[in-house]
């Protein structure tokens, strides 16, 4: 296959690119980093804010995988940052849509990221059929998915992966969890009993590959089969990474530190992986113990 990845130089994108290139697929990456694009012919410069892709680039018969979007947890959610989070996702998809209309890109399949932030908090297991809530992150996901589904107007098959909390040694949520451990202490949000629907970075890359390769249309949750509490994540870290002390950060402290973002840190969200498994996808890492062990290899 020829694969065009938007946002391919990020955490998930690097894993996905390695996976695709290992299987000898031809990969092109749309990047906003000009230095990467001048030093590597497979990196193509684009500027979604200006709805622009390098005019010297064109591609036919490709599959688009869209991972583009500003990091949700990178900065405090000011009004300006919230606008940037939404615009980065909407602008990226609108830029791709326009490029297809202009025949700069010729494709019949879009695989686009979304997030389980689409769902709220409830005493239930969320499936792809459940409705969104009124939170900022849910609103962001709704707009993100709306723009992706518009590609059906261009006779494109559309696959959407609602990605859970991604765990990887060099990025994602696990990297943030590890930062305080250099001082021998783990700061656990609130009681630590919140349930996180997580996924190993290798599996999330494999899901995007799977959806592209198998031409699976629709919306799929990209989460591991066994969600766990934050406390269970740190128990696995203590077993496989190092010994450390734990301290629980009170809710009011998190709200002061994180503002509105604290809603996502403090909420429990149990999300089902059943639909993607029923399509034939098989996870490498089903439980948090095996996930954490894969990063350090200790027994």
C-alpha positions in Angstrom: 0.0 0.0 0.0 0.9 3.7 -0.3 0.1 5.3 3.0 -0.1 9.1 3.6 0.1 9.8 7.4 -1.0 13.2 8.6 0.8 13.9 11.9 3.1 10.9 11.4 6.1 12.4 13.2 4.4 12.2 16.6 4.4 9.4 19.3 1.9 7.1 17.7 2.9 8.0 14.2 6.5 6.9 14.6 5.4 3.5 15.8 2.9 3.2 13.0 5.5 4.2 10.4 8.0 1.6 11.7 5.3 -1.0 11.5 4.3 -0.1 7.9 7.9 0.2 6.6 8.8 -3.1 8.2 6.1 -4.7 6.0 7.5 -2.8 2.9 4.6 -0.3 2.5 5.4 3.0 1.0 4.9 5.7 3.6 4.7 9.5 3.2 4.3 11.8 6.2 2.7 15.2 6.2 4.6 17.3 8.7 4.6 21.0 9.9 8.4 20.7 10.6 10.2 22.2 7.6 13.6 20.8 8.6 12.3 17.2 8.5 10.8 17.8 5.1 14.0 19.2 3.5 16.1 16.4 4.8 13.8 13.4 4.0 12.0 13.0 0.7 9.2 11.0 2.4 8.3 14.0 4.6 5.9 16.5 3.0 5.5 20.0 4.3 2.0 21.2 5.1 0.4 24.0 7.0 -3.2 23.1 8.1 -3.8 26.6 9.5 -3.4 27.9 5.9 -5.1 24.8 4.4 -1.9 24.1 2.4 0.1 21.1 1.3 3.3 21.5 -0.6 2.1 22.1 -4.2 4.9 20.0 -5.7 3.5 16.9 -4.0 0.8 14.7 -5.3 -0.2 11.1 -4.7 -2.6 8.6 -6.2 -4.1 5.4 -5.0 -3.2 5.9 -1.3 -4.8 5.4 2.1 -4.8 8.4 4.4 -4.2 7.9 8.1 -4.9 11.0 10.1 -3.3 11.4 13.5 -2.9 15.2 13.4 -3.9 17.4 16.4 -2.4 19.4 19.2 -1.6 17.5 22.4 -4.6 17.6 24.7 -2.6 17.3 27.9 0.5 19.4 26.8 -0.7 22.7 28.3 -3.4 24.1 30.6 -6.8 24.5 28.9 -7.0 28.3 28.5 -9.6 29.6 26.1 -6.8 30.0 23.5 -5.4 26.5 24.0 -8.9 25.0 23.7 -9.4 26.7 20.4 -6.0 25.5 19.3 -6.9 21.9 20.2 -10.1 22.0 18.2 -8.7 24.0 15.3 -5.7 21.7 14.8 -8.0 18.8 14.3 -10.6 20.5 12.1 -8.1 22.3 10.0 -6.1 19.2 9.3 -9.1 17.2 8.0 -10.4 20.2 6.0 -7.0 20.5 4.4 -7.0 16.9 3.4 -10.6 17.2 2.2 -9.7 20.1 0.0 -6.6 18.3 -1.4 -8.8 15.4 -2.5 -11.3 17.8 -4.1 -8.4 19.3 -6.1 -7.0 15.8 -7.0 -3.7 16.6 -5.3 -4.5 13.5 -3.3 -6.4 10.6 -4.7 -7.8 8.1 -2.2 -10.8 6.0 -1.4 -10.1 5.4 2.3 -9.5 7.7 5.3 -8.5 6.2 8.7 -8.8 9.0 11.3 -8.0 9.2 15.0 -10.5 10.3 17.6 -10.5 9.7 21.4 -12.4 8.1 24.1 -12.8 11.6 25.5 -15.9 11.3 23.4 -17.6 9.5 26.3 -18.5 10.9 29.7 -18.4 9.3 33.1 -21.1 6.7 34.1 -21.4 3.5 35.9 -21.5 1.4 32.7 -19.3 0.1 29.9 -19.2 2.5 26.9 -19.6 1.1 23.4 -19.4 2.9 20.0 -23.2 3.3 20.1 -23.2 5.5 23.2 -23.8 9.2 23.0 -21.3 11.9 23.8 -21.6 14.3 26.8 -21.3 18.1 27.1 -17.6 18.2 28.2 -14.9 20.1 26.2 -13.1 17.0 25.2 -16.3 15.3 24.1 -17.2 18.4 22.0 -13.7 18.3 20.5 -14.2 14.6 19.5 -17.6 15.3 18.0 -16.2 18.0 15.8 -13.2 15.8 14.9 -15.4 12.9 13.9 -17.8 15.1 12.0 -15.0 16.4 9.8 -13.8 12.8 9.2 -17.2 11.5 8.3 -17.6 14.3 5.7 -15.1 12.3 3.5 -17.9 10.0 2.7 -19.1 12.8 0.4 -16.0 12.2 -1.6 -16.8 8.5 -1.9 -14.2 7.6 0.7 -14.5 4.7 3.1 -14.1 6.2 6.6 -12.7 4.4 9.6 -12.5 6.2 13.0 -10.4 4.9 16.0 -11.4 6.3 19.4 -8.0 6.0 21.1 -7.7 5.3 24.8 -5.0 6.4 27.2 -1.8 5.4 25.3 1.0 3.8 27.2 4.5 3.7 25.9 8.0 3.9 27.4 9.0 7.1 25.5 5.8 8.9 25.3 2.1 9.1 26.2 0.6 8.9 29.7 3.2 6.5 31.1 6.0 9.0 30.4 4.2 11.5 32.6 3.6 8.9 35.3 7.4 8.2 35.4 8.6 11.8 35.8 8.2 12.0 39.6 9.7 8.6 40.1 13.2 10.1 39.7 12.6 11.5 43.1 11.4 8.1 44.5 7.8 9.1 44.8 4.7 8.6 42.7 1.9 11.2 42.7 -1.4 9.4 42.3 -4.4 11.5 41.3 -7.0 11.5 44.1 -7.8 8.0 45.4 -6.3 6.2 42.4 -9.5 4.2 42.1 -10.4 5.9 38.8 -10.6 3.4 36.0 -8.6 4.2 32.9 -9.2 2.6 29.5 -5.6 2.3 28.3 -3.8 0.8 25.3 -0.2 -0.2 24.6 1.3 2.1 21.9 2.2 -1.0 19.8 -1.5 -2.1 19.8 -2.8 1.3 18.8 -0.4 1.4 15.9 -1.5 -2.1 14.9 -5.2 -1.0 15.0 -4.6 1.9 12.6 -2.7 -0.5 10.3 -5.4 -3.1 10.7 -8.2 -0.7 9.8 -6.3 0.5 6.7 -5.3 -2.9 5.5 -8.7 -4.6 6.1 -10.8 -1.7 4.9 -13.0 -1.6 7.9 -15.5 1.2 7.8 -17.1 2.6 11.0 -16.1 3.8 14.5 -14.0 1.6 16.7 -12.8 1.9 20.2 -9.0 1.5 20.4 -8.6 0.4 24.0 -7.2 -2.8 25.6 -9.7 -5.4 26.7 -9.0 -5.0 30.4 -9.3 -1.4 31.8 -7.6 -0.9 35.2 -7.4 1.6 38.0 -4.6 4.1 38.3 -3.5 2.2 41.5 -3.1 -0.9 39.4 -0.9 0.9 36.9 1.4 2.0 39.7 1.4 -1.5 41.2 2.7 -2.8 37.9 5.3 0.0 37.7 6.5 -0.8 41.2 6.9 -4.5 40.3 8.7 -4.0 36.9 10.3 -0.6 37.0 11.5 0.3 40.5 10.5 0.7 44.2 9.0 4.0 45.1 6.7 5.6 47.6 3.2 6.7 46.7 1.4 9.9 47.6 -2.2 10.8 46.7 -2.9 14.3 45.4 -6.2 15.6 46.7 -8.8 16.5 44.1 -8.8 20.2 45.0 -5.1 20.4 44.4 -5.5 18.8 41.0 -8.3 21.2 40.1 -6.1 24.2 41.1 -3.1 22.8 39.1 -4.9 21.6 36.0 -8.1 23.6 35.9 -10.7 22.1 33.6 -8.3 19.4 32.5 -8.6 17.8 35.9 -12.1 16.5 34.9 -10.3 14.0 32.5 -7.7 13.0 35.1 -10.2 12.3 37.8 -13.0 10.6 35.9 -13.5 6.8 35.4 -14.3 5.7 31.9 -14.8 2.0 31.1 -14.7 1.5 27.3 -15.4 -1.7 25.4 -12.9 -3.2 22.9 -15.5 -5.8 21.8 -16.3 -4.3 18.4 -12.7 -4.2 17.1 -12.0 -7.7 18.4 -15.1 -9.0 16.6 -13.6 -7.7 13.3 -10.7 -10.1 13.9 -8.2 -7.9 15.6 -6.1 -9.5 18.3 -4.3 -7.5 21.0 -0.7 -8.2 22.0 -1.2 -6.6 25.4 -4.5 -7.4 27.1 -3.7 -6.5 30.7 -1.7 -3.8 32.4 0.8 -6.3 33.9 2.0 -7.5 30.5 1.9 -4.0 29.1 4.3 -2.6 31.7 6.4 -5.7 31.7 7.0 -5.2 27.9 8.8 -2.0 28.6 11.4 -3.3 31.1 11.3 -7.0 30.7 11.5 -7.9 34.3 9.8 -10.9 35.8 
